[in-house]
Structures are given as structure tokens and as C-alpha cells.
Amino acid sequence: MQTGTFHGIEVTTPEKGVALITLNRPEQLNGMNHEMKRDLVELLLQAQMDDAICVVVFTGNGRAFSAGDDITGRPPSWDGAEELVPGIPPGHNHFIGTYNGLRGLSQPVNLAVRNLDKVSIAAVNGVAIQSGFSLALSSDFRIASSTARLGSGTLRFGLLPDEAGHYLVVQMLGVARAMDFFMRNRIVSAAEAADLGLVHEVVEPERLLDRSLELAVELAAGPQVAQRLLKRAIYNAAEMTMHQALDDIATKTAISDWDPDAIEGMKAFKEKRAPQFGSTAP
């Protein structure tokens, strides 16, 4: 996986097996545009295909995780940014252009996060609104700074939560609470987000990145094949009947039971020691 400076994004590997993707447009509250989204999708594909990467952590530079799409209309400056993918038009220039822009550029970001078999963590350091909110909710784990605020906020502009926010909130809160959340244009504190089940943990700002990397290191040391298959099975189960979910996990177990990590796990149990997992592929 490439590291370095890209369009509004910094990528580093601060720990073994951990990629840290930092949204880095602090003056614009890490507002996203189509170039950032294209780079995010490419970077997530690289993370998926790189056996050295086990966990991906997202965070933001400055006082925002991401305040959503950049709607200033000002052309961004990408000084020093490496080119990951060729440039293409942003869409949104007429009604079918809006459809194309959403389906081809914006929505693929959250699909790429959910399609990533490696575990993802959102370290929500500040405001997470609209596309920033969706990016956080798409991640498998969400740890928020106590100063963070999260929500969609689209109705205040007469717009829709069109990048997966509505789907993800319905999944987490159910229809009734999702209706209240969106229709009343709610932006909630980190503590309230935790009470609602939108984030897993809330920590003090100075602890956020350390705590997120602690979790990342813990997960990176786990049995990777089993973790990745289980992640997919959990998301599948949310949309399957019980019979379908049981068949799905039986198929995955036929892989994981024969992985070297399963052999090591059973051997370590018999020898009364901690397992030393190291497999990355069947």
C-alpha cells in the first residue's frame, strides 16, 4: 500500500500491520471533493490487496474528522500531492450528472470501506457531518473524541443523505429513531452518539489516536483469516435469513478451520500459552 501525501489525504503505517489514513484539509474542516474520494477508493483497494496491512484507521487533521463535502466552490490546491489515479470530471453538472457523481464517485467510498475485508476503525476527532458521518459509520469500529459531534445535517440545505448515511443509520438505530434523527436534523455529541450506539467508545481528545492505534494493534495481532471471514459473515447476517446466515458461516468455517492460525490456536490452548497468529491467506 502506498504511503505519502495524496489529494487531501496523508497515509502512514504507524504500527506493524496498521495503515493510518488522515484526512488533511484542516482549513476546510477536511471537506471532501471528488479527487479525495477517488484517492480513498484506490487506497482502500491497495489496503485490501496488501497482505502487510491488517487494519485501516481513519482520522482527520485539525478540529474536524470531516465536515462533509466541500461546498465552497473554491478550487483546491494540491501542492505536493502524488497522483494515484487519472483525473475525471466530478459530475453534478445536470440531473444525470448528479446520479453519475453519486454512483461513480461518492457512494463507492463507503462501499469500499464496507467491502474491505480488513478491520477498519474511525478515530472521530471532531465534527463528522454528511460524507464524514457516513465514512465513520461505514467503519467497523468508531472511537470518538469527547469533543466530537456527529450527524447528517443535509436537510438544512434541502439535500439528502445520499452517500449511505440513511442506510447505515437505519441499520444501527432502526426506522423510528432514524426518522427522528434525520427529519429533526440532529447533530449529536459524542456522549449521545455512544448512548445511541453510533460509536463504540468515547475518550478524551489527547487519548483518541493512541486508543485507536491500541485497538488497531490488538486486532492486527488476531487470526486474520478468521477475523476477515467473520466480519463478512456478520454484515451478511444483518441482511439474511437465519438459514442463509448459517449456511454462509458454515462455508466460511470450511476455510477458517483449515487455516494455520486455527491449528496454532488449538495447539496454544492445549499448551496453555498465548497463540502466535501469523496467517494472512488460506
Residue, then its C-alpha position, 0 to 999 in steps of 0.5 A: m500500500q502506498t504511503g505519502t501525501f495524496h489529494g487531501i489525504e496523508v497515509t502512514t503505517p504507524e504500527k506493524g500491520v496498521a495503515l493510518i489514513t488522515l484526512n488533511r484539509p484542516e482549513q476546510l474542516n477536511g471537506m471532501n471533493h471528488e479527487m479525495k474520494r477517488d484517492l480513498v477508493e484506490l487506497l482502500l483497494q491497495a489496503q485490501m490487496d496488501d497482505a502487510i496491512c491488517v487494519v485501516v484507521f481513519t482520522g482527520n487533521g485539525r478540529a474536524f474528522s470531516a465536515g462533509d463535502d466541500i461546498t465552497g466552490r473554491p478550487p483546491s490546491w494540491d501542492g505536493a500531492e502524488e497522483l494515484v489515479p487519472g483525473i475525471p470530471p466530478g459530475h453534478n453538472h445536470f440531473i444525470g450528472t448528479y446520479n453519475g457523481l453519486r454512483g461513480l464517485s461518492q457512494p463507492v467510498n463507503l462501499a469500499v470501506r464496507n467491502l474491505d475485508k480488513v478491520s477498519i476503525a474511525a478515530v472521530n476527532g471532531v465534527a463528522i457531518q454528511s460524507g464524514f458521518s457516513l465514512a465513520l459509520s461505514s467503519d467497523f469500529r468508531i472511537a470518538s473524541s469527547t469533543a466530537r459531534l456527529g450527524s447528517g445535517t443535509l436537510r438544512f440545505g434541502l439535500l439528502p443523505d445520499e452517500a449511505g448515511h440513511y442506510l447505515v443509520v437505519q441499520m444501527l438505530g432502526v426506522a423510528r429513531a432514524m426518522d427522528f434523527f434525520m427529519r429533526n436534523r440532529i447533530v449529536s455529541a459524542a456522549e449521545a452518539a455512544d448512548l445511541g450506539l453510533v460509536h463504540e467508545v468515547v475518550e478524551p481528545e489527547r487519548l483518541l489516536d493512541r486508543s485507536l492505534e491500541l485497538a488497531v494493534e490488538l486486532a492486527a495481532g488476531p487470526q486474520v483469516a478468521q477475523r476477515l471471514l467473520k466480519r463478512a459473515i456478520y454484515n451478511a447476517a444483518e441482511m439474511t435469513m437465519h438459514q442463509a446466515l448459517d449456511d454462509i458461516a458454515t462455508k466460511t468455517a470450511i476455510s477458517d478451520w483449515d487455516p494455520d492460525a486455527i491449528e496454532g490456536m488449538k495447539a496454544f490452548k492445549e499448551k496453555r500459552a498465548p497463540q502466535f497468529g501469523s496467517t494472512a491467506p488460506 
